[in-house]
Amino acid sequence: MKPAEPPIPTLLAPLPQPTRAGTSPLWAVFAFTFANSLGSGVVTNGIVYMAKNGYGFSDAQNAWLMVLLGATYIAGALGTQPLVVALRRRGIGTRGLLTILMLAAAALCAIPQATLWLGLGRAPWTVWLLVGIYSPLTGVLWPLVESYVSGGRSGHALRSVTSRWNICWSSAVVIATFGISSFVETQPAMTILMLGAIHLACLAFLARFAKDPAPHLPEEHEPHPPVYSKLLVTFRLLLPMSYIVSSALGPYLPRAMAEDALNIEVKYQAMVGASWLVARVLVFLILNRWHGWHGRWYPAVLGGLLLVGGFGAAVFAKPVDSIALLVAGLAMFGTGMAIVYSGALYYALEVGQAEVEAGGKHEALIGTGYTIGPGILLLAGYGVSSGVLSENRFEPVVLGAVGAIAVVVALMVVQRVLTQVKDPLNRTH
């Protein structure tokens, strides 16, 4: 008989206590996560609005900017484990590496404002420099943080902590996106400078971290069920697809919400575009309270279908001139993103035994999506410039290609799930 599950804690219940000496205080890890996620909200989600409205970037330049963000993020994520190993040989622990990252990020965020103080004006090259260096820094950052979140925990404790961690970072992204909405056009450099100050403040939280994350604990009673490995593969199919869609939507939304389309004022565009971010936080809250999805196959199917349906609704909102449909579509998309991200991260940390490498692979898949999405924009743009496509076919081709990828991956997941559930061992955990 399967042992009874421990009661599921509420969001406000005390966080699970460290399970092994050397585990860092969760309040410090969560505070560090929240502060750094403000940076992710500004750079990853808000940079296209600042670049377009504050620095005059064209749609093509914004697409190239997002490709740069994705490609360098992959490099940072995949290089995290070798970097950690190399630094440990020199006596520098994970906490030391995080300290270096915070100092580097703070210095980088000062550059756009420094050009203004030097009388050079708003220099577009500072945006390229910011993204090109800040993105790989965060590619290294998040696998390290994930190892502190999950180190020394597995099973129920890991499920509880990761679900709360998802709420922590995703709510910070929403706050950052709303916070910059009034400054993307008037004070973009100062906004980035404030981000640098936040990175410096994070050093206070790092002081409470252990030198290195606690090692992974095996499952309390037995190793993780075999179905977890198969679920990990399934969610890793969906994870890059979800970020392909979101990164393609990033450059598309400012244009769709412009005055000649949905007629949304610049100061409100980032807020409307954040609809999917808000929905993601709300679904993370639900998944924190209800853990019945662990070991089940249907969340993968539901997540994939919501991603496809939400993307379709958001794109269709422009031709029918409906802001309500845009918000509804983005909310559906955000729900699918929350489901897919939760599954991909939890199974990666459980199956990968909470090692830095497991987090690095997880983040690299995200970077893959960040790269392919705007890459499609660039290919279509080249088609227009070379005369292969007419200008009025640019948008339909881009959105059609992204939609086709999303549909194909979703169907692959459905087929995989239908095949796996035929085996009784794969039906439940």
QUIZI-V337095 format. One record per residue. N is the residue number from 1. RES is the residue in one small letter. PSI is psi in whole degrees, 0 to 359 (* if undefined). D_CENTER is the distance of its C-alpha to the mean C-alpha in Angstrom with 2 decimals. Layout:
BEGIN
[[N,RES,PSI,D_CENTER] [N,RES,PSI,D_CENTER]]
END
This chain:
BEGIN
[[1,m,137,38.65] [2,k,129,34.98] [3,p,150,34.80] [4,a,139,33.69] [5,e,144,30.09] [6,p,155,29.88] [7,p,143,29.29] [8,i,125,25.76] [9,p,155,25.16] [10,t,169,24.30] [11,l,326,21.46] [12,l,359,24.15] [13,a,158,25.93] [14,p,139,26.13] [15,l,147,23.33] [16,p,138,24.62] [17,q,155,26.66] [18,p,140,26.17] [19,t,356,27.75] [20,r,147,28.95] [21,a,138,30.23] [22,g,349,27.75] [23,t,132,24.79] [24,s,150,23.33] [25,p,130,23.68] [26,l,329,20.72] [27,w,323,21.29] [28,a,319,20.83] [29,v,318,17.65] [30,f,319,16.18] [31,a,318,17.62] [32,f,318,16.23] [33,t,312,12.68] [34,f,313,13.24] [35,a,316,14.82] [36,n,335,12.34] [37,s,338,9.46] [38,l,323,12.02] [39,g,319,11.74] [40,s,322,8.09] [41,g,321,9.31] [42,v,310,12.36] [43,v,310,11.55] [44,t,315,8.39] [45,n,334,9.27] [46,g,349,12.87] [47,i,327,14.29] [48,v,326,15.51] [49,y,318,17.48] [50,m,319,18.91] [51,a,318,19.78] [52,k,311,21.50] [53,n,335,23.26] [54,g,332,23.81] [55,y,4,24.48] [56,g,28,25.74] [57,f,142,23.38] [58,s,172,24.27] [59,d,322,22.03] [60,a,319,22.64] [61,q,321,21.76] [62,n,323,18.45] [63,a,315,17.78] [64,w,322,18.88] [65,l,318,16.72] [66,m,327,13.53] [67,v,316,15.11] [68,l,317,15.78] [69,l,312,12.27] [70,g,314,11.14] [71,a,317,14.39] [72,t,331,14.49] [73,y,318,11.04] [74,i,313,12.49] [75,a,316,15.67] [76,g,315,14.38] [77,a,315,12.60] [78,l,336,15.74] [79,g,359,18.02] [80,t,308,16.96] [81,q,310,19.45] [82,p,324,22.36] [83,l,317,21.81] [84,v,315,21.99] [85,v,315,25.09] [86,a,319,26.75] [87,l,326,26.34] [88,r,327,27.62] [89,r,337,30.71] [90,r,11,31.30] [91,g,10,30.93] [92,i,118,27.55] [93,g,184,25.35] [94,t,319,21.63] [95,r,321,22.24] [96,g,319,24.08] [97,l,319,21.32] [98,l,324,18.91] [99,t,317,21.78] [100,i,318,22.12] [101,l,318,18.46] [102,m,318,18.93] [103,l,319,22.21] [104,a,317,21.04] [105,a,320,18.15] [106,a,317,20.71] [107,a,319,23.24] [108,l,320,21.01] [109,c,346,20.13] [110,a,344,23.88] [111,i,311,24.73] [112,p,318,24.24] [113,q,327,26.36] [114,a,323,28.80] [115,t,327,29.67] [116,l,316,30.67] [117,w,331,32.79] [118,l,2,34.44] [119,g,19,35.34] [120,l,357,33.26] [121,g,190,31.52] [122,r,100,28.01] [123,a,117,27.57] [124,p,332,24.96] [125,w,335,24.91] [126,t,330,23.27] [127,v,317,20.12] [128,w,317,20.14] [129,l,317,20.83] [130,l,308,18.10] [131,v,318,15.32] [132,g,334,17.17] [133,i,320,17.40] [134,y,321,14.64] [135,s,311,11.92] [136,p,331,13.67] [137,l,317,14.28] [138,t,333,10.69] [139,g,328,10.56] [140,v,321,13.48] [141,l,308,12.50] [142,w,323,9.80] [143,p,326,12.01] [144,l,315,14.83] [145,v,318,13.56] [146,e,326,12.73] [147,s,329,16.29] [148,y,323,17.73] [149,v,316,16.20] [150,s,344,17.60] [151,g,134,20.59] [152,g,10,23.90] [153,r,152,22.64] [154,s,176,22.64] [155,g,227,23.54] [156,h,317,23.67] [157,a,318,22.70] [158,l,319,19.49] [159,r,316,18.65] [160,s,314,19.43] [161,v,317,17.59] [162,t,324,14.23] [163,s,321,14.43] [164,r,324,15.30] [165,w,321,12.68] [166,n,319,10.01] [167,i,319,12.23] [168,c,304,12.52] [169,w,323,9.15] [170,s,326,8.31] [171,s,326,11.91] [172,a,322,11.74] [173,v,319,9.28] [174,v,313,11.93] [175,i,317,14.72] [176,a,317,13.75] [177,t,317,13.46] [178,f,323,16.76] [179,g,326,18.26] [180,i,354,18.13] [181,s,327,19.34] [182,s,354,22.94] [183,f,359,22.64] [184,v,333,20.78] [185,e,325,24.26] [186,t,323,26.56] [187,q,53,24.93] [188,p,320,21.85] [189,a,319,23.13] [190,m,324,23.97] [191,t,316,20.55] [192,i,324,19.09] [193,l,320,22.02] [194,m,326,21.25] [195,l,320,17.80] [196,g,322,19.85] [197,a,325,22.04] [198,i,319,19.27] [199,h,321,18.46] [200,l,320,22.18] [201,a,333,22.37] [202,c,341,19.89] [203,l,331,22.73] [204,a,322,24.56] [205,f,324,22.06] [206,l,332,22.04] [207,a,338,25.79] [208,r,356,25.44] [209,f,150,23.31] [210,a,160,25.29] [211,k,320,25.84] [212,d,157,23.80] [213,p,152,21.85] [214,a,149,24.24] [215,p,158,24.82] [216,h,141,23.64] [217,l,139,26.17] [218,p,159,27.34] [219,e,144,27.18] [220,e,315,29.78] [221,h,331,32.33] [222,e,164,31.27] [223,p,163,28.55] [224,h,147,25.63] [225,p,149,27.01] [226,p,331,27.10] [227,v,336,25.17] [228,y,321,21.98] [229,s,322,21.99] [230,k,323,22.49] [231,l,324,19.76] [232,l,315,17.33] [233,v,318,18.50] [234,t,313,18.12] [235,f,334,14.54] [236,r,344,13.76] [237,l,320,15.47] [238,l,329,13.28] [239,l,306,9.78] [240,p,326,10.34] [241,m,318,12.33] [242,s,324,9.79] [243,y,338,7.81] [244,i,314,11.41] [245,v,314,12.26] [246,s,323,9.62] [247,s,335,10.34] [248,a,325,13.95] [249,l,329,13.98] [250,g,302,12.86] [251,p,336,16.23] [252,y,320,18.11] [253,l,317,17.68] [254,p,323,19.53] [255,r,319,22.33] [256,a,330,22.53] [257,m,2,22.80] [258,a,169,25.34] [259,e,332,28.86] [260,d,4,30.31] [261,a,262,27.92] [262,l,355,26.72] [263,n,49,28.27] [264,i,129,25.60] [265,e,151,26.29] [266,v,318,24.03] [267,k,345,23.54] [268,y,352,22.22] [269,q,314,20.00] [270,a,327,16.77] [271,m,313,17.68] [272,v,317,18.30] [273,g,339,15.18] [274,a,5,13.29] [275,s,320,15.02] [276,w,333,12.17] [277,l,321,10.15] [278,v,314,13.43] [279,a,322,13.94] [280,r,317,10.74] [281,v,315,12.11] [282,l,320,15.52] [283,v,324,14.78] [284,f,322,13.17] [285,l,317,16.51] [286,i,315,18.47] [287,l,337,17.03] [288,n,322,17.88] [289,r,332,21.42] [290,w,116,21.96] [291,h,13,21.45] [292,g,352,23.55] [293,w,345,20.81] [294,h,132,20.77] [295,g,4,22.72] [296,r,153,23.02] [297,w,330,22.50] [298,y,331,22.32] [299,p,327,18.71] [300,a,317,17.67] [301,v,313,20.12] [302,l,316,19.26] [303,g,315,15.51] [304,g,317,16.45] [305,l,322,19.14] [306,l,323,17.19] [307,l,313,14.67] [308,v,311,17.82] [309,g,319,19.83] [310,g,319,17.41] [311,f,315,16.92] [312,g,317,20.69] [313,a,318,21.52] [314,a,321,19.41] [315,v,322,21.08] [316,f,344,24.46] [317,a,326,24.37] [318,k,308,25.46] [319,p,333,28.61] [320,v,0,29.71] [321,d,54,28.94] [322,s,108,27.24] [323,i,324,24.73] [324,a,317,24.86] [325,l,323,23.85] [326,l,312,20.91] [327,v,318,19.66] [328,a,318,20.50] [329,g,318,18.72] [330,l,325,15.46] [331,a,318,15.96] [332,m,316,16.57] [333,f,316,13.50] [334,g,325,11.37] [335,t,315,13.55] [336,g,321,12.96] [337,m,318,9.15] [338,a,317,9.91] [339,i,312,12.61] [340,v,315,11.07] [341,y,316,8.13] [342,s,314,10.98] [343,g,315,13.38] [344,a,317,11.67] [345,l,313,10.91] [346,y,311,14.33] [347,y,329,16.36] [348,a,316,14.95] [349,l,325,16.01] [350,e,311,19.21] [351,v,321,20.34] [352,g,5,19.30] [353,q,37,21.06] [354,a,22,18.31] [355,e,159,18.97] [356,v,323,16.93] [357,e,323,17.28] [358,a,316,15.61] [359,g,325,12.42] [360,g,318,12.90] [361,k,319,13.28] [362,h,312,10.18] [363,e,328,8.11] [364,a,324,10.73] [365,l,323,10.25] [366,i,315,6.74] [367,g,326,8.82] [368,t,316,11.55] [369,g,320,10.10] [370,y,333,9.34] [371,t,315,12.98] [372,i,319,14.83] [373,g,299,13.98] [374,p,338,15.59] [375,g,324,17.98] [376,i,321,19.51] [377,l,318,20.11] [378,l,319,21.93] [379,l,317,24.04] [380,a,322,25.13] [381,g,321,25.90] [382,y,323,28.03] [383,g,323,29.76] [384,v,313,30.75] [385,s,330,31.97] [386,s,358,33.98] [387,g,1,35.55] [388,v,323,34.25] [389,l,144,32.40] [390,s,157,33.73] [391,e,325,31.61] [392,n,357,31.50] [393,r,354,30.05] [394,f,304,26.98] [395,e,314,24.74] [396,p,323,26.03] [397,v,315,25.58] [398,v,308,21.94] [399,l,326,21.00] [400,g,319,23.33] [401,a,315,21.85] [402,v,316,18.24] [403,g,321,19.75] [404,a,318,21.89] [405,i,315,19.14] [406,a,317,17.39] [407,v,315,20.84] [408,v,314,21.88] [409,v,318,18.95] [410,a,318,19.40] [411,l,323,23.11] [412,m,319,22.66] [413,v,316,20.84] [414,v,313,23.63] [415,q,319,26.25] [416,r,317,24.85] [417,v,316,24.71] [418,l,325,28.22] [419,t,317,29.47] [420,q,322,28.04] [421,v,349,29.31] [422,k,337,32.81] [423,d,118,32.87] [424,p,331,33.71] [425,l,342,31.91] [426,n,4,28.55] [427,r,323,28.99] [428,t,169,28.01] [429,h,*,27.01]]
END
